[in-house]
């Protein structure tokens, strides 16, 4: 890319974030009567269900607090984060301290605290709010929730687990993905060694068990020895999860590589090996991204499939061939980061291809925000902008992250106007 193209993309992503996506949620999501947020919003912002899902509450707290911390200290963003933080502080937890899955509008519990991701996103939201507001209760609750998650992770659903795990003890990729992202949120709040241990475990699980280099695939569920059950579950590919996990891993390797390079500059003789090891992780993640998108791209209609079976059989997921907002948002992050770090023209080409397809279909210029669910053909499947599973998270996080990376890239363009990846990660 050249500097003019990078600058144009940065302006486009920034406009979409601050003139379309953020205003939509600021206007329609807050429940100023009972606290917290509405997440079930139709195309025009109309609330079609007033129940409150805890992982949507946590995500929105994180989103507004993160804007306050990283863009500018806008008072209304902090006030909106507080609206959610106070609500989940008062209403969000079951007697055992875990977060309910769903509440009614006033905060009466509707669904048991069976889903550890409610705790993950509430912890992340409170951590970011505590950092933004200085409220010690929020930071303390975030940290205690993080530690409770580490205790629960071996059996996250507890008494609400349906599977007989002893008969098919599979490992899912989604939790190590969450651990890597959450550890980044908690940097500075928890001692780094306490964060490094789950990061190391997550990287090892994904890169040695889920990643199959021979088959060029990142499998969603595997056994602890890296083999897979011979069934639909064992053949399942989830391209969006794969790309999201891979860019988290790539981002972590970048951070560790930069720390190692700084140690080397300070005279640490072992730093060069750590720089090389993290460059290798980046290259492995880049290769896996390319395998994933080459398999998952719909050559007939464009876009990325939601689920796939490695052998090409039908999956148990009837929505497999739909095109979802979050998959494409995470794909944009994945390939922009891969290009930014490696300069690989294949990653640049995939970023542009996904960018063109995504921007032509998901954003709604009339009412703002992005549609969530498209048919395989790219036509609209549902008009909603938020629901039980879609909220103020993937789209704003992706847009903001891409703006930050594009800004960095803009500053790295040479005198000829062309972008060049950092030498330490080019291989």
N, C-alpha and C positions, 0 to 999 in steps of 0.2 A: 504494500500500500504506500501511497505517497501522502505527504502531509496534508494536502488539500482534501483528499478523500477521508483521512482520519478525522480532520476537523469537522467535516460535514456530518460524519456519523456521530461524533460526540454531540454536536448541536441537535441532531435528530433525536437521539436517545434522551438527552436532557429535556428537550421540549415535551416528549412523550411522558416522561416521569413527572415533571413539575406543572405541566399544563393540562394533562389528561388523567393520569392514573392517581396521583396523590390527591388532587381536588375532588375526584369522584368519591374516594373513601372518607375524606374530611367532611364532605357534605352529607353523605347518606348513611354512613356506618355508625356514628356515635349514638348511644342510647343515653341521653342526658337525664332521663327520668329515673332509671334504675341502675345505671352504670354499665360499663362494658360496651360491647359492640354488637350490632347486627351484622351477620355475614351473608345472609340469604337475600341477595339483592338482584332484582331483575335488570334488564338492559338499561332502563331509565333511572335506576336507583330505588325503585319501589321495593319495600320490604315484603317478602312473600312468606317468611317464617321468622318468628321472633325468638326461637330457641337459640341458646348460646353454647357453642362447642368449644371446649377448653383449649384445644390446640389452635383453633382460630383466634381465640382471645390472646393467647401467648404470642402468636405470630404477629398480631397487630400491635401489641405493646412493643415488641422488639422493633417492628418497622418504624414506628413514630419516634421511639427513643434513638434509634440508629440514625435517622435523618437529623435529629437534633444534635447528636454528637459529631457526625461526620460531614454534614453539609453546612449548617449554621445553627446557632442556638435560637431557633424560632420558638417563641413562647407557646404558640398554639400546638406545636408538635409535642412539647413536653406536657402540656395540659391534656392532650389526647392520650398520651401514654399513661398518664396518671389515672385517667378515667378507667382504663382497663386494669391497671395494677391494683387500684383500690378495690375494684369489683372482685378480682380473683383472690385478693387477700381476705376479703370478708366472706365470700361465698364459694370459693373454688375447691376447697379440700374436704375430703372425707375424714371421718374421725381418726383413721390411721395415718393421716398426713398426705396420702396420695391424692392427686387431682382427679375429680370427677371427669367423665367423658363429656357429658352434656347436662345443661341446666335449662330451666325455663327462663323466661325473660326476667323474672324477679330474682332468680338465683336459686330456686328449689331444684335439687338434683333429680335428674331424669334417668341417667345411665351410669352404672357403677364405674369405679375407677380402674377399668380393666386394661386401658391402653396406655402404655408407658410413654407414648409420644405426646400425650397431653402433658405429662410431667416435663418432658424434654423441652417443649416449646414454652411452657410457663416458666421454667427455670431460665431459659435463654431470655425471655422477655423481661423477667424481673432483674436479671443480671444487667441488661442494657439500661433498664429504667433506673436501677440503683446507681449505675455509673453516671447517668445523665442528671439525676435529681439530687444525688448525695444522700438519699434516704437509706439509712443503714438497715432498716427492717427488710427492704427489698433485696439488698445484697445478701444479707444473712439467710433469708428464705431461699434465694437462688442457690447459694452454696450448699445449704443443707439438702435441697432437692437434688442437686447434682450428686451428692454423696449417697443419697437414698437410691437414685437411679443405678449407681454402680453396684449397690447391694442387690437390686432387683433384677439386673440384666440377664442373669442366668435363667430366670423363670419370670419374665416380665409380666405375664398376664395372671400369674398366681392361680387362684382357685377358678378363674374364668377361662383357663386354657381348655380348648375343645380337643386338641390333638393329643394322642397318646404318644408322647415324645420318645419314650423308650423304644418304640417299635420303628420309628423313622426319625432319628435325631438330627435333623437338618439344621444348618446354619443359614440364616438369611443375611443378605448383603445390606439391607436397609439400616440395621443398627450400627455397624461400623461406620457407615456413611454419616450417620447422625453424630457419632462420637467425635469424628474429625471436625465437623462444623461447630459443634458445641464447645469443644476445647478451645477453638479460636475465640468464641464469645467470652469464655471465662479467663482468657489470658489476663494476668495481673490481679485477678480476684482469688485464685487458687494457686498454691505453689507449683511452679512449672513441672517438677518431677511427677507430681500427682496428675498432671495433664498429659505428660509425655507417655506414661505407661499405657493408657487406653488408646492414644494415637498410634503408638508402636504396634499394639495388638491389632488395631483396625487395619493398618497398612499391611501387616503380615497376613491377616485373614483374606483381604481382598486380593493382594498381589500373588499369593501362593496357593490359595484355595479356589476362589471364585474365578480368577483369571486363568483361562486355559489357552496357553500360547499355541499348542498344537492345533486346536480347533478354531483359534482366533475368535474367541468369544468370552464374554464376561457373564457367567451364569448367576442367576438370582439366588438359587438355593443349592447348597452342597453339603456333603458329609464332612466331618472333621479331618478326614484324610484327603480331601479334595476330589473324591469320587462323587457321583450323583446317583440318586435313586432312578431306576428305570421306569419313569412315569412322567406324566405331564409336568409335575412339579419340578422334576429333575432336569427337564429340557427347557424350562421357562427362561426367556430373555426379556428383560424390561429395559429397553433402550434409554428411556429418560433417567431411570435410576443409575444405569451404567455411566452415562455421560456426567450426571451430577456428581456421582462418587469420584469419577476420574478427575474432574476439575478440582474437587476438594483436595484430593491427594496431590495433584500437581501444584496447587497453591501452597500446601504444607511443605512440599519438597523445595519450592522456591524460597519460602521463609527459612528453612533449615540450611539451604545452600548459601543464602546471603549471610546468615549468622556464621557459617563455617568460613566463608570468604573473609569476613571481618576478623575472625580468630586468626586466620592465616596472615593477614596484614599485621596483626599484633605479635606475630612470631610463633604461633602454634604450629608445630611441625606436622601434626596429624590432620590439619584442616584440609589439605589438598585431597586426601582420600575421601573426606566427608563431602566436599564439593562434588567430586566425581560420582559418588554414590547417589547423591540427590539429583544430579544431572541424568543418571541412568533411570531413576524413578520417573523423571519428567518425560524421558524418551519412551519408556514403557507405557506410561499413561497416554502419551500422544498416539502411539501405535494402536492401543486398544480403542481409543476414540475413533480412529479411522476404521478399524474393523467393525465397530458397532454401527456407525452411520452408513457404511457401505452395504451392510446387510439390512438395516432397518429403513432405508430410504425407499419410499414408494415410487418406483420408476414409472408407473402409469399416471398417477395423479399428483405426485410430489408430496413432500412432508414426511414425517417420521411416524412409523407405526407405534402404537402404545405398548402392545405386547407381541411377542413372537415365540414360536416353538422352534428350537434349534434344528429339528429334523424336518420342519415344514408341515407338521401335523396341525390340526386345529388346537387351539388352547381352550382351557376352561373359561377364559375371559371372553364374554360375548362382545365386549367393546374393544377387542384387540386391534382392529383396523381403524379405529377412530384416531383423530389427530387432536391432541390436547395442548392447552396453553403452556403448562409447566414443562412439558417435554421439550418444546421448542425454545422456551426461555432458557432452560438449562443448557440446551445444545448451543445457543448463541454464546453463553459464557464459556463453555468448554472449548469451542474452536477459536474464539478470540484469545483466550488465555494461551492455548497451545501455539497459536501463531505469534503472539507477543513474546513468548519465551523461546521458541525454537526458530521462528522465521520460516517454518516449513510452508512452501507454497500450496501444498495439498490442504493444509489447515485453513489458509487464507481463502482458498476456493470454496471449501465447505462452509465457512462462515458466511461468505457472500451468498451462496446458494440458499442456505437456511434463512438468512436475513431477508432475501427477496421474497421467499415463499411466506414467511411469517408475517412480514409487514403488509403484504397484500390481503391478509385474511383475518388476523386476530384483532388488531386495534379497531376501535369503533370511533371514528372521528366526530360522529354526531353527539353521542352521550358520554364519551370518554371511557377509559379502561379498556380491557381486552375481553373478547369472548373467551369462554373456557373450552367449549366442546364443539368440534367440527366432525362432520361425516368424513368418510375416507376421501370423498371427492373434493373436500375443502369447503363444502357448503355448510351453513350453520345448522347444528343439531339442536342446540338449546340457546335461548336468549339470555340466560343468567350471566351476571358478572361476578357473583359470589354465591356460595352455598355451603354445604356441609364440609366440602373438601377444597373449595377454592376461596381464598381470602386475600388479605393485603400482605402478600409475601413473595411468591415466586417472581411475579412481574416486576414489582418495584425493586426487589433485591437484584434481579438480573440487569435492569436498566441502570441502576446506580453503579453496580459493579463494573459494567461495561463502560460507563462514562469515566470512572476512575482509571481503568486500564487504557482507554483511548487517550486520556489526558497524559498519562505516562508515555504512551507511544508517540504522541505529538512532540513531546520534548526530546525524544530520541532520534528524530529524523535528522539525517545528515545534511550537508550543505547542498546536496543534489535534490533534497526534498524527500528522499526515500527512507522508509523505516528499516532499521536494522535491530535484530534481537540482541539482548545482552550477551556478550561474548561468553560469560560463565555458563550459559545454558544452551549454547548452540551446538555443542558436541564436536 
